[in-house]
Amino acid sequence: MPEKQDFKSTQFEFAAHIRNPDINAAPNGIEDRRMGIYRELFFNNIEGFLSSSFPVLRSLYNEEQWLELARSFYALHRCQTPYFLEISREFIDYLQSEHEMRDCDLPFMFELAHYEWAELALHVSEQEVDLTDVDAEGDLLEGHPVMSPLAWLLTYQYPVHRISEEFQPDKPSAEPGCIIVYRDGDDDVQFSEVNVITAKLLQLIDNNDNMSSRTALEMIAEELPNLNQEAVITGGKDILEGLRDKGIILGIQKSS
């Protein structure tokens, strides 16, 4: 039993040192040159994955700033999954709940990271599109539209899809930006920017089983007295047809 306890203690010391060598000493009896190989290998694997998962965010930092961010995540965050592809999700959790903003951090960093994570998550998703209960050619206005599980409606305060080294807004947009990130028929991840009314329509449909688009559009028109109801309904139908053409909407729910 003492030997097992000593081995476990050594394992914890080894892991703690690998994660944060500035604070945690290496286990006794191990040459520092050997430990250095592990320190570099483990951290470089994590940092490399973060760089490839968040290329735009990475481009906004210099080398020192980015490595400091990656190392703080590596040292401080306790991941809840052993799967390598989930590291990006864990990084999002870290930024949202644990990261302390630095002077070099930009106000939109979390939203930008979340947007980049969504692209990766959809790209590797194993979610299947089930058309069993879907009428692909059904009337989108009179029926209940079915949205693809590989299409996510996301709302951001910053125009994250346009951020780059050349464009870095210092304050939120006047109105929230609504983006549908989706995987198309060729398994490529795309995005479609939609207005607030379209986002409201999709949310109403998603939150109300069996509600027709016509009913949802009539509800929206009541909130927009300055717009003609028929114009809202006609415009909404055209938008839904466009979303079906892109594969964002699969069709309508079949009658039971």
C-alpha positions as CSV (number, residue, x, y, z in Angstrom):
1,M,0.0,0.0,0.0
2,P,2.7,2.6,0.8
3,E,4.3,1.9,-2.6
4,K,1.0,2.6,-4.3
5,Q,0.6,5.8,-2.4
6,D,4.1,6.9,-3.2
7,F,3.5,6.2,-6.9
8,K,0.2,8.1,-6.9
9,S,1.9,11.0,-5.1
10,T,4.6,11.0,-7.8
11,Q,2.0,11.0,-10.5
12,F,0.3,14.1,-9.0
13,E,3.6,15.9,-8.6
14,F,4.5,15.0,-12.2
15,A,1.2,16.3,-13.5
16,A,1.2,19.4,-11.4
17,H,4.7,20.3,-12.5
18,I,3.9,19.7,-16.2
19,R,0.9,22.0,-15.9
20,N,2.6,24.8,-14.0
21,P,6.3,24.3,-13.5
22,D,6.7,27.9,-12.2
23,I,4.8,27.0,-9.1
24,N,5.0,23.2,-8.7
25,A,8.4,21.5,-8.3
26,A,9.2,18.3,-10.3
27,P,9.2,15.0,-8.5
28,N,12.5,14.1,-6.8
29,G,15.0,12.0,-8.7
30,I,14.0,13.0,-12.2
31,E,16.5,14.7,-14.4
32,D,15.3,18.2,-15.4
33,R,16.3,17.6,-19.0
34,R,13.9,14.7,-19.1
35,M,11.2,16.7,-17.5
36,G,11.8,19.5,-19.9
37,I,10.9,17.2,-22.8
38,Y,7.5,16.5,-21.2
39,R,6.9,20.1,-20.3
40,E,7.5,21.2,-23.9
41,L,5.6,18.3,-25.5
42,F,2.5,18.6,-23.5
43,F,2.2,22.3,-23.7
44,N,3.0,22.5,-27.4
45,N,0.3,20.0,-28.1
46,I,-2.4,22.1,-26.3
47,E,-1.1,25.4,-27.7
48,G,-1.0,24.1,-31.2
49,F,-4.5,22.8,-31.0
50,L,-5.8,26.2,-29.7
51,S,-4.0,28.0,-32.5
52,S,-5.5,25.9,-35.2
53,S,-9.0,26.0,-33.5
54,F,-9.0,29.8,-33.0
55,P,-7.0,31.2,-35.9
56,V,-8.6,34.7,-35.9
57,L,-8.3,35.1,-32.2
58,R,-4.7,34.0,-32.3
59,S,-3.9,36.5,-35.1
60,L,-4.9,39.4,-32.8
61,Y,-2.2,38.7,-30.2
62,N,1.6,38.9,-30.4
63,E,3.5,35.7,-29.6
64,E,4.1,36.6,-25.9
65,Q,0.4,37.6,-25.3
66,W,-0.9,34.4,-27.0
67,L,1.4,32.0,-25.2
68,E,0.5,33.6,-21.9
69,L,-3.2,33.1,-22.6
70,A,-2.6,29.5,-23.7
71,R,-0.4,28.7,-20.7
72,S,-2.9,30.2,-18.2
73,F,-5.6,27.9,-19.7
74,Y,-3.3,25.0,-19.6
75,A,-2.2,25.6,-16.0
76,L,-5.5,26.7,-14.4
77,H,-8.4,25.1,-16.1
78,R,-9.6,21.6,-15.0
79,C,-10.9,20.0,-18.1
80,Q,-14.0,17.7,-17.8
81,T,-13.3,15.5,-20.8
82,P,-10.3,13.5,-22.0
83,Y,-11.2,14.0,-25.7
84,F,-8.8,16.1,-27.6
85,L,-11.5,17.6,-29.9
86,E,-13.2,18.9,-26.8
87,I,-10.3,21.2,-25.9
88,S,-11.9,24.1,-27.8
89,R,-15.1,23.7,-25.8
90,E,-13.0,23.7,-22.6
91,F,-11.2,26.8,-23.7
92,I,-14.6,28.5,-24.2
93,D,-15.6,27.5,-20.6
94,Y,-12.3,28.9,-19.4
95,L,-12.7,32.3,-21.1
96,Q,-16.3,32.6,-19.9
97,S,-15.8,31.6,-16.2
98,E,-12.2,31.8,-15.2
99,H,-10.1,34.1,-17.4
100,E,-9.2,37.5,-15.9
101,M,-9.1,40.1,-18.7
102,R,-5.7,41.6,-19.4
103,D,-4.9,45.0,-20.9
104,C,-4.2,43.3,-24.2
105,D,-7.5,41.4,-24.3
106,L,-10.1,42.8,-26.6
107,P,-13.7,43.2,-25.5
108,F,-15.1,40.8,-28.1
109,M,-12.6,38.0,-27.4
110,F,-15.2,35.6,-25.8
111,E,-17.7,36.1,-28.6
112,L,-15.1,35.7,-31.3
113,A,-13.8,32.6,-29.6
114,H,-17.3,31.2,-29.3
115,Y,-18.0,31.8,-33.0
116,E,-14.8,30.1,-34.0
117,W,-15.6,27.2,-31.7
118,A,-19.1,26.8,-33.3
119,E,-17.4,26.5,-36.8
120,L,-15.1,23.7,-35.5
121,A,-17.9,22.0,-33.5
122,L,-20.2,21.8,-36.6
123,H,-17.3,20.6,-38.8
124,V,-16.6,17.6,-36.5
125,S,-20.2,17.0,-35.4
126,E,-21.4,13.4,-35.9
127,Q,-25.1,14.5,-35.7
128,E,-27.2,12.8,-38.3
129,V,-29.9,14.6,-40.3
130,D,-33.1,12.6,-39.9
131,L,-35.7,13.2,-42.6
132,T,-38.1,10.5,-41.5
133,D,-40.7,12.9,-40.3
134,V,-39.9,15.8,-42.7
135,D,-41.7,16.7,-45.8
136,A,-38.9,18.3,-47.8
137,E,-41.2,19.9,-50.4
138,G,-44.0,21.0,-47.9
139,D,-45.5,24.5,-47.7
140,L,-43.2,26.4,-45.4
141,L,-45.9,29.1,-44.7
142,E,-48.7,26.8,-43.7
143,G,-46.6,24.0,-42.1
144,H,-44.2,23.9,-39.2
145,P,-40.6,24.3,-40.6
146,V,-37.9,21.9,-39.4
147,M,-34.5,23.3,-38.9
148,S,-31.4,21.2,-39.6
149,P,-29.6,20.0,-36.4
150,L,-26.4,21.2,-38.2
151,A,-27.6,24.8,-38.3
152,W,-27.2,26.9,-35.2
153,L,-28.8,30.4,-34.7
154,L,-26.3,32.5,-32.7
155,T,-26.6,36.0,-31.5
156,Y,-23.6,38.3,-30.7
157,Q,-23.1,41.9,-29.6
158,Y,-20.1,42.2,-31.9
159,P,-19.9,41.5,-35.7
160,V,-17.7,38.4,-35.0
161,H,-17.9,37.2,-38.6
162,R,-16.1,40.3,-39.8
163,I,-13.4,40.6,-37.2
164,S,-9.8,40.4,-38.4
165,E,-6.4,42.1,-37.9
166,E,-7.7,45.0,-39.9
167,F,-11.2,45.3,-38.3
168,Q,-11.3,45.3,-34.5
169,P,-14.4,47.1,-33.1
170,D,-14.0,48.7,-29.7
171,K,-17.7,48.7,-28.8
172,P,-20.8,46.5,-29.4
173,S,-23.0,47.1,-32.5
174,A,-26.1,49.2,-32.1
175,E,-28.2,46.0,-32.5
176,P,-27.3,42.4,-31.8
177,G,-26.0,40.5,-34.8
178,C,-27.7,37.2,-35.7
179,I,-25.8,34.5,-37.5
180,I,-26.8,31.1,-38.6
181,V,-23.7,28.8,-38.7
182,Y,-24.5,25.7,-40.6
183,R,-23.0,22.7,-42.4
184,D,-24.0,22.4,-46.0
185,G,-24.6,19.4,-48.2
186,D,-20.9,19.2,-49.1
187,D,-20.1,19.1,-45.3
188,D,-18.5,22.6,-45.5
189,V,-19.3,25.0,-42.7
190,Q,-20.9,28.2,-43.8
191,F,-22.6,31.2,-42.2
192,S,-25.6,33.3,-43.1
193,E,-26.2,36.6,-41.5
194,V,-29.9,37.2,-40.7
195,N,-31.9,40.2,-39.3
196,V,-33.6,40.3,-36.0
197,I,-37.0,39.6,-37.4
198,T,-35.8,36.4,-39.1
199,A,-34.1,35.4,-35.9
200,K,-37.4,36.0,-34.0
201,L,-39.3,33.9,-36.5
202,L,-36.9,31.0,-36.2
203,Q,-37.0,31.2,-32.4
204,L,-40.8,31.2,-32.3
205,I,-40.9,28.2,-34.6
206,D,-38.3,26.4,-32.5
207,N,-40.0,27.1,-29.2
208,N,-43.5,26.2,-30.3
209,D,-44.1,22.7,-31.6
210,N,-46.6,22.5,-34.5
211,M,-46.8,26.3,-34.9
212,S,-47.0,27.3,-38.6
213,S,-44.8,30.0,-40.0
214,R,-48.0,32.0,-40.9
215,T,-49.0,32.1,-37.2
216,A,-45.5,33.1,-36.2
217,L,-45.3,35.8,-38.8
218,E,-48.7,37.1,-37.7
219,M,-47.5,37.4,-34.1
220,I,-44.4,39.2,-35.3
221,A,-46.5,41.6,-37.4
222,E,-48.5,42.5,-34.4
223,E,-45.3,43.7,-32.7
224,L,-44.5,45.8,-35.8
225,P,-47.5,48.0,-36.4
226,N,-45.7,50.2,-38.8
227,L,-45.3,47.3,-41.3
228,N,-48.1,45.8,-43.4
229,Q,-49.0,42.4,-42.2
230,E,-49.2,40.8,-45.6
231,A,-45.8,42.3,-46.5
232,V,-44.3,40.7,-43.3
233,I,-45.9,37.3,-44.2
234,T,-44.7,37.5,-47.8
235,G,-41.2,38.5,-46.9
236,G,-41.0,35.8,-44.2
237,K,-42.1,33.1,-46.7
238,D,-39.3,34.2,-49.1
239,I,-36.8,34.1,-46.4
240,L,-37.8,30.6,-45.3
241,E,-37.5,29.4,-48.9
242,G,-34.0,30.8,-49.1
243,L,-33.1,29.0,-45.9
244,R,-34.5,25.8,-47.3
245,D,-32.4,26.3,-50.5
246,K,-29.3,26.5,-48.3
247,G,-30.2,23.4,-46.3
248,I,-30.7,25.3,-43.1
249,I,-34.4,24.4,-43.1
250,L,-35.1,20.8,-44.1
251,G,-38.8,21.1,-44.9
252,I,-41.9,21.0,-42.8
253,Q,-43.0,18.6,-40.1
254,K,-45.1,15.7,-41.5
255,S,-48.7,15.5,-40.1
256,S,-49.0,12.7,-37.6
